[in-house]
Amino acid sequence: MQKRFFLKAGAAALALSCVAAHAADTPIKFQLDWRFEGPAAFFLHPVAKGLFKAEGLDVQVDAGSGSGGAVQRVASGTYDMGFADLASVMEFHANNPDAPNKPIAVMVVYNNTPSSIMALKKSGIKSAADLSGKKLGAPVFDAGRKAFPIFAAANKISNVTWTTMDPPLRETMLVRGDVDAIAGFTFTSLLNLEARGVKPQDVVVMQYAEHGVKMYGNVIIASSKLIQENPEAVRKFLRGFAKGAKEVIAKPADAIAAVKARDGIVNVPLETRRLQLAIDTVVNSADARAEGFGQLNASRLSLMASQVSDVYATKQRVAPASVWNGSFLPPSAVLDVLPRK
């Protein structure tokens, strides 16, 4: 009888300690830039595997509707952290200098912008030089469209006209011949074209990073409020994320399970390929290996800030030091996630 009492008492104490530990976890609301597709595994996998939980964080990851929206929601305080294109972060800072809760980039994930210009070979377009005088299509907020003047200047392209459409129509309009080429993320539009019956070998892909545009892509952002009030939570998040990223890069096919768990209708083979394409083109790129995962080069950052200021016609010039804070990054041993090539 006494033994049973102590067993029950011990179980109750363990349960209470678990509840207390759970209650102590710091809640973090995280806003993605887009839907639950392959690249979302970088954030959903560490949640599913308890890597954030091991850091004492209770992380909630929600799907998004674009980088601009992610920046706005973090700035409004609706979300604590998010994932967004660095150019969008710069644009917000320069256009909202008095905003009290400006998002700060704290880790680079896409070392290169994923933006590309894509055309069908049957159009006769073979290189960037062939885009002069052509009709291009993209949503008005598309990162590649907004940064196109930088791509155009680097490749001496002129007299381009733009057609605006909603994101779901972008690839369809290219296939129908409504536009000569489109701007979009490589790992999004290329696979979307394939889903519409286009063979990959019939697509001309001009990645910005390979055509003189060395802009950074998506970064993890944190609100100024979180940085000021709980900087340790930012450090813990980045540490858990880096550990998860190493697993995602090593076994993308396994990591897609976390995406499938959040959206049961995803096409697993397709999203696995999308994730692998993202890893190959912008996460484990030559620039990323040279600079180190999560980190950036100060001169590249300054050049990008200047380019965004000019091309986006911001109210104020972008101040590089105001948009980036690398002091929360984990030590080099934790950031050693990229396989050697």
N, C-alpha and C positions, 0 to 999 in steps of 0.2 A: 504493500500500500504506500509506504513511504517512498519507495523507489519510483512508483508511478507518479507520485506527487512531484518529485524532483524532475522527472522527465517532462511533465507538463509545464512545470515552471520554467525549465530550460528552453523548451520550445517557444513559450510565450515571450521570454526575454529575447530570443533570437528574432522572433517576428517583430518585436518592438524596435529592435536595433536596425532591422532592415527598413522598416517604415521611417525611422529617424534618418537613416542614411539617404533614403530616397527623397525625403523632405528637404534635405540639405543640398540636393543637386540644384545648381543654378540654371534656371530656364533661359534658353536662347531661342528666339524665333528667327528662322533663317529663310530668306526669300531667294529662290532661284531666278535665273534670267529667263527661263523658258519652261516648256512642259517636261514631264517625266520621260525623257528620252535617254539614249545611251550615256551621254556625258554626265547626266544627273547621278550616275552611280558613284561618282567621286564624293558625293555628299550623303547619298542614301546608304551606301555600303558601310561607312563607319558608324552610322546610326544603328543599322541592323546588327552589326557585329559588336556593339557595345563599347566601341572605342571612345566615343564621347562620354558615355556613362562612366567609363573607367577614369576619366578626368574630372568627374564630379559635375558633369553638365547634362541637362535634360534638353536635347536639341530637337526642335520641331522644324522640319524642312517642308516648305510649300512650293508648288509649281508657280511659275511666273508667266509674264506676257511681254517680256522684252527688258533689255538692260535699263532703259530709261525709267520704266516702272519700278524696277528693283531699287534704283537710286532714290527715287521719290519716296518709296515706302520706308526705306531706312531713314531718310531725312525727316520724315514725318513722325518717326518714333513707333510706327506700327510694327516694324521689325527691328531687331537688334543688329543683325548682320545680313549680308547678302552676297550675291554673285553677279557681277556686272562688267561690261566693257569699260576699260579704263578711260576711254575717250568720253564716255557718258558721264563718268565721275568728274572729269576735268571740266566738261561743259557746264555741269551743275554748279561747281565751285565758282567759275568765272561769271556765270549769269546770276548767281544768288550769293553775292559776297557777304550779305548780312544774315544769311540763314543761320540759326543758332545751333543746328544739329547736323552739320555737313558730314556726309559719309567719308571715311578715310580708307584708302587702299592699304591693306596690311599684308597681303601675300599675292604673288603672281601665280596664276594657274596656267593660263594660255600665254606662253612667252611671246608668241607671235599672234597677230590678228588672224582669225579664221577666215576673214573675208577673201573672196575670190570673184573674178568675173568669169562667167561660164557661157559658152556658145556651143551650138551644134556644128560639127564639122561640115555638114552639108550647106551651111550658110556661107562658106568660103572664108570665114574668119579663122586664121591660123595663129595669129600672134596679137599682142597688144596694139601694135601699130595699125592693125586692120580695123580697130574700133572707131577710128575717126569718121565722123559723119554718120554713125550708126545710131539706131534707136535702142536704148537700154531700159530695162525694167527692174523695179524693186519697190518695196514699201517705202514711204517717205522717211521713216525712222530707221531704216536699215543702216547698220554700221558701215558697210561697204559703200553704199550710196553716198553717205555723208562724207566719207573720207576719199571719195573718188577723185576730187581735184588733186590730191597728193599723188595718187596712182597715175592720173593723167599727166601731171607735170613730169613725173619720173620717166614716163614712156612716150612723151611728146604726142599726146592724143588731143584732138580738138573737135569742135562742132558736134558734140554728143547731145542727143535729146533724151529726156527721161519720161517714161510712162509709169504712173503710180498704180499699184494694185494692192489688195490685201494679201498677206503672206500665203494663204492656201492656193492662190491663183498664179503665183510667180512662175513656177516650173511649167504649169499648164499653158500659160501664155507663150513661153519659149517654144514648147513643143508645137503649138498651133501656128507659130510664125508671127505672132502679134508683135514680138520684139526680136531684135537680132541677138541680144545677149542679156544676161541678168547678173545682178550683184547678190551675193548671199554667202553664208558660211559654207565652206567646202563640204564638211561632213553632214550638212543639212540638205543643200540643194542637189548635190551629186546623187545621193541616195533617193531623193524625191523624184529626180528625173528617171532613175532606174525603175522606180515604182510605176512610172507612167509609160514604161515600155522602151525607154532609151537605153542602149547598151553603153557601159562606161567608156568603151573605146571610141564611141562616136561623139564624145563630149570633149571640147577644148577647155581645159581648166587653167586659169591664170591666177595663181595665188599671189596675193599682195606681197607677202613676205619674200617671194622669189622674183618680184618685179620692182625692187627698189623702195618698198614701203616697210620700214622696220618699226611699225607701231606695235605696242603691246596689246594683247587681247583682254580676256576676262581676268578679273582679280577678285579676291575676297575683300569685301568692304565691311567696316564696322562703324557704328554711329559714334559721333563725338561724345555723346552722353555715356555710352558703354565704356569707351576708352578712358574717360575721366573717372567714372564711378567704380568700374570693375575691370581694370586692365588685366588682372590675372585671368579672368574669364576668356579674354581674347587670346592670351598665351595658351591656355588649355585647349581652346577650340583649334588653334592652328597646329598644336601638337597632335591632337587626335586626328585631325584631317590629314596631316602628313603621313601618319602611320597607315591610315586607310588608303591614301593615294598609292602608297607602295604596293599594297595588296591588289588594288584595282589595276595598276599598270602590269603587274606580274601575271594576273589571271583575270582578264576582262570578262571572259565567258562566265566565270563564277560570280563576278560582281553584278552582272545584269540581273541576277535573282532578286536583288534589293529593289531594282526598278520595277520588275514584274510584280513584286509584292505590293507596290504602291499603285500600280495601274495594270490591272489584270488583262487588259486587251492589247498590251504592247506586243509587237512582233519580235520575239526574242532573237532569232538569227539576224534580223535587220538591225536591231538596236545594238547587238554585239559588234556588228561591223561598223556602226556609226561611232561607237565608243573607241574601237581600235583605230579608226581613221582620225579621230580627234587626238588620240594619244600620239600617233605617228606624225601628224602635221603641226600641232601647236603645243603639245605638252612635252613630248620627248624630242623636240626639234634640236637642230645643231646649236641654235642660239641659247636654248634652255640649258643644254649641257655645258655650254661655255660659261654661262652666267651663274648657273646653279639653280635648282628647283626652288621656286618660291621667291627668288630674288630678282633684282633688276639692276641695270647699269645706269648710273647717274646721267651720263651724257646722252644716252638713248632717251631717258625720261625727259630731259630738258628739250631735246629736239622734238619729241612728240608734243610736249606742252606748247611749244612755239607753233607747230603745225596745226594743232587743234585750235589755238587762238586765231590763227589766220583763216583757216578753212571754215570753221564753225561761226566765224564772225561774233565772237563772244563779247559781252559788255566790258569785261576786263581781261587782261592777259592772264593766262593760267600760270599760277605760281607752283612750280614742281614740288617744292617743299611742303606745300599745304595739302597736297592730294595723296602723299605717300608717307607711311611711317613703318619702317622695317624693323623697329626695335622689339616687336612682339614675336618675331620669327623664332622657331625652335633652333637648337644648336645644329651644327653641320651634320652630325651623326644622324639626327632624326630627318634632316632634309635630304639625305642620301637615298633618294627613291628612284632615280632614273637608271635603267639598265645601261651598261656600257655598250657602245656600238663600234 
